[in-house]
Amino acid sequence: MAELKVFDIRGREMKVGDYVKYINTGTIGEITEIMEDDEGIWAFLDSTELYYKIELLEFTDEVVKTEAKRKDLEADIEEKIRIREEAIESLQNVESRDAPGGAG
C-alpha cells in the first residue's frame, strides 16, 4: 500500500514523526500512525493514544513544552511510586514487629 500524502489545516504536508496540535482542544502530540477509512484520514497521536481527523491538525513548535511536561510527569510518578513502596515497607515492618512472639 502506498504511503498516504496528507496535509494539515494550512496545507502543509504531514508525516509520521511530526508534532501537531488538534485545533479544537489544543492537544499536542507526535503523529505515530496515519490511516484512512470510510470517514477520512486520521492521525494517531502518542500523547492521547487517540486518532484525530487530519484536517483538524496543524503543525506546532510547542513540542519542547510538551516533552518537558511529560518528563516532569514521569518524574512525579516515579517519586510517588517510591513513596508508596517506602510506606508499604514501613507498614510491613510495623506488622512484623507487632506480631505475637513465640516466648511465653
N, C-alpha and C positions, 0 to 999 in steps of 0.2 A: 504494500500500500504506500502510495506517495505521501510525503510529508505535507501537511496542510499549510497553506500560506494564510496567515491570519493577521489582522490589523487592529490596533487599539482604536478608541473613540476618535482620536485625532488623525487616524490614517497611517500611523507608524507600524511597521511590521513587528510582530511579537513572535517569540520562540521560547521553548523550554529554557529555563535559567534566568529569564528576565524577571525583574521586580516590578510589580504593578500595584495599582490602587483601585479598589472597587469604588466607583463614584457614588453609589447610594449610601454607603456607610463609612467610607474612608479606610476600610480594611486593607492592609498591606500584606503582600506575601510574594513568594517566589513561585513562578509557574513551574510545576514539576511534570505536568502532562497536558496535552491538548487533544481533545476528542471531538468528534462530530456525530450527531444523531439526528433524528427527525425534527427536533426542535431547534437545531442550530449548532453552533460551535461553542465549546466550553473549555475553560482553562481550570485546572486543578491547582489550588494554592496550598502551599505547605503549611502556612500559618493557621489555617482553619480546617484543613482537610476537607474542603468543600469545592464543588465546581461552580464557576461563575461564567455567565454569558460574556463572550469576548467583547462584544460591542459596548459593554458597561465597564470596561477596564481601561486604565491609562497608565503609561509609564510613570515611575516615581523615583525621586532621588532620596526618599526618606528611609531607604534600606538601612543606613547606618543606625538611625534611631531605633528601628525595629530590631536589629541584631543586638544592640545594646540592651534593650528591654528584655529580649529573650535570654541573654546571658545573666542579667540581674535576676530574672525569674528562676532560672536554673539554679543559681547560687542560693536563692532564698529557699527553694525546695530542698536542696541538699542540706542546708542548715536546719530546716525543720525536721528532716529525717534523722539527722544526727542528734538533735534534742530529744526526739521521740525515742530513739534507741537508748540514749542515756537514761531516760525516765523509766523505760521498761527494765533495764538492767538494775536500776536503783530499787524498783519495786520487787524484783526477784530477790535481791539481797535482803530486803526487809522481810519478805515472806519466809525465806530460808532461816533467817535469824529468829523469827517468831515461832518457828515450827517447834513442836514439843520435842524435848530431848529424850534420850533413852535411859538416863540415870534416874534412880528413884529410890 
